[in-house]
Amino acid sequence: MKEFFKKLEKLDRRIIFIFVACALILPLFIPLNIKFSVTQPVQSFYDTIESLPEGSKVLLSADYDPGSMPELWPMHLTAVRQLCKRNIKIISIQLWATGSPLAERVFNEVAIGEFHKKYGEDFVNLGFKEGREVVMVSMGNSIPQTFPTDYHGNKTDDLPIMQGVKNFSDLAMIVNISGGLPGTKEWVLQVVSRFHIKLASGCTAVSAPEFYPYLQSGQLVGLLGGMKGAAEYEQLEGIIGLGKRGMDSQSVAHLVIFLFILIGNIAYFSTRGMKKEKG
């Protein structure tokens, strides 16, 4: 036993790195589907969409970039999946230029690939518009005038999904996937306060605490915070997606690190006692 503790004390740190790497990588390919409780903000996000009548039209604003994808991509995928499952029509815009190709990828993967929805009838990508808050306010007056053409160059007025859509009053709610500025805060201040439309947000974990007051005041009807929020959302949808895989990976890695810290402390105090006896 004494020799064992001595070997542990001199364990090559590269071995620890290998164990941690395996703990991070393996759950991504072999999901453990660890169950956890769903927080109220995530439940409200999910329930609000579930309560919408079939055929409703929802504005989905994808305001993030590839740097935020680990946290926001899973919730973007799941939001489109839930909307398509409920047969709710999706009108997507982006206030970040980097959001347009991401929105296209989500539609191709989920709306077309999984649910065989028709572009222009069941969903549309109106694309990116520079202007930040000015664009938001302009949409309150006229969405077709703010976005006269879609991402592919089609005239907005010619698309079946846009028939009867003039401004926010013709939409059931807004879903914002937010990576920063402009994002959820600006949607609350410029749109919810003026036009009184429901807003649900998916944001990075570091931004979430800033938005809880909006949730408590009713200015947000739901909030997904970071990868944990995305994983909870996926659990409600009954899928094992990137969010749950990511949380499995984090959980196992934390457990491995904790075990090594525990073993290291046991080895340290055991060998320290041996050294005192020799002294």
NORQUI-V54923 format. One record per residue. PHI is phi in whole degrees, -180 to 180 (999 if undefined). OMEGA is omega in radians with two decimals (none if undefined). Layout:
# NORQUI-V54923
phi = {PHI:PHI}
omega = {OMEGA:OMEGA}
This chain:
# NORQUI-V54923
phi = {999:-62:-64:-61:-65:-65:-67:-62:-65:-103:-60:-64:-62:-65:-66:-63:-61:-64:-62:-66:-61:-64:-65:-79:-83:-58:-63:-70:-102:-123:-63:-91:53:-67:-86:-151:-74:-97:-77:-61:-59:-71:-60:-66:-57:-64:-65:-63:-68:-63:-81:-72:-67:-59:89:-63:-115:-122:-90:-115:-104:-98:-110:-155:-131:-58:-64:-100:-60:-55:-93:-96:-59:-61:-73:-64:-59:-69:-63:-64:-63:-65:-64:-67:-62:-85:58:-101:-80:-114:-111:-104:-133:-141:-98:-114:-60:-72:-78:-63:-65:-68:-63:-62:-64:-63:-64:-64:-77:-102:-60:-88:-66:-98:-109:56:-76:-100:-68:89:-110:-99:-155:-151:-112:-79:87:-97:-136:-75:139:54:-62:-62:-65:-58:-67:-61:-66:-66:-90:-161:-71:-62:-75:-72:-122:-67:-131:-91:-60:-98:91:-76:-70:-60:-65:-87:-85:-56:-65:-91:-68:85:-104:-110:-147:-63:-66:-95:-112:-79:-171:-120:-115:-115:-100:-116:-105:159:-106:-76:-169:-58:-59:-70:-64:-67:-71:-94:-113:-60:-68:-92:-109:54:-112:-66:-135:-119:-127:-120:-139:-71:-62:-70:-89:-54:-57:-67:-98:-62:-60:-66:-67:-69:-84:89:-76:-118:-98:-173:-148:-108:-108:66:-64:-61:-63:-64:-66:-63:-62:-63:-64:-65:-80:75:-126:-109:-105:-66:-67:-67:-63:-64:-70:-59:-62:-63:-63:-67:-62:-63:-64:-63:-62:-60:-64:-67:-65:-63:-64:-62:-68:-62:-64:-63:-69:-68:-72:-66:-64:-66:-66:-65:-62:-65:-66}
omega = {3.14:3.13:3.13:3.14:3.10:3.13:3.11:-3.12:-3.12:-3.11:3.13:-3.09:3.12:3.07:3.10:3.14:3.13:3.13:3.14:3.11:3.11:3.13:3.13:-2.99:-3.02:3.13:3.10:-3.14:3.11:-3.05:-3.14:-3.14:3.11:-3.12:3.08:-3.12:3.13:-3.12:-3.06:3.12:3.12:3.10:3.13:3.08:-3.11:-3.08:-3.14:3.11:3.12:-3.08:-3.11:3.09:3.07:-3.13:3.08:3.13:-3.08:3.04:3.12:-3.11:-3.12:-3.03:3.12:-3.09:-3.13:3.12:-3.14:-3.04:-3.12:-3.14:-2.95:3.14:3.14:-3.14:3.06:3.10:-3.07:3.10:3.11:3.12:-3.14:3.13:3.13:3.14:-3.14:-3.12:3.08:-3.08:-3.02:3.02:-3.05:3.01:3.08:3.04:2.97:-3.14:-3.12:-3.11:-3.06:3.11:3.10:3.10:3.10:3.14:3.13:3.14:3.14:-3.09:-3.02:-3.04:-3.13:-3.04:-3.09:-3.00:3.08:3.11:-3.10:3.11:3.12:3.10:-3.11:3.12:3.10:3.05:-3.13:3.03:-3.05:3.06:3.09:3.12:3.08:-3.07:3.13:3.11:3.13:-3.11:3.12:3.11:3.09:3.07:3.14:3.09:3.13:3.11:3.11:3.09:-3.10:3.08:3.12:-3.09:-3.09:3.10:3.10:3.08:-3.09:-3.10:-3.10:-3.08:-3.12:-3.10:-3.09:3.10:-3.12:3.12:3.10:-3.12:-3.06:-3.12:3.14:-3.14:-3.14:-3.14:3.06:3.00:-3.11:3.01:-2.87:3.08:-3.11:-3.07:-0.13:-3.11:-3.00:-3.10:-3.13:3.09:3.12:-3.03:-3.03:-3.02:-3.10:-3.10:-3.10:-2.96:3.01:3.08:3.12:3.12:3.02:-3.03:2.91:-3.02:3.09:-3.09:-3.10:-3.13:-2.99:-3.12:-3.13:-3.02:-3.14:3.06:3.09:3.11:-3.12:-3.14:-3.13:3.12:2.96:3.12:3.11:-3.09:3.02:-3.10:3.04:-3.10:3.11:3.10:3.11:3.13:3.10:3.13:3.09:3.12:3.09:3.12:3.11:3.13:3.03:-3.09:-3.11:3.13:3.14:3.09:3.12:3.12:3.04:-3.13:3.13:-3.08:-3.13:3.13:3.10:3.12:3.13:3.13:3.11:-3.13:3.12:3.08:3.13:3.13:3.13:3.12:3.10:3.14:-3.11:-3.09:3.11:-3.13:3.11:3.09:3.12:-3.12:3.12:3.12:3.11:3.13:none}
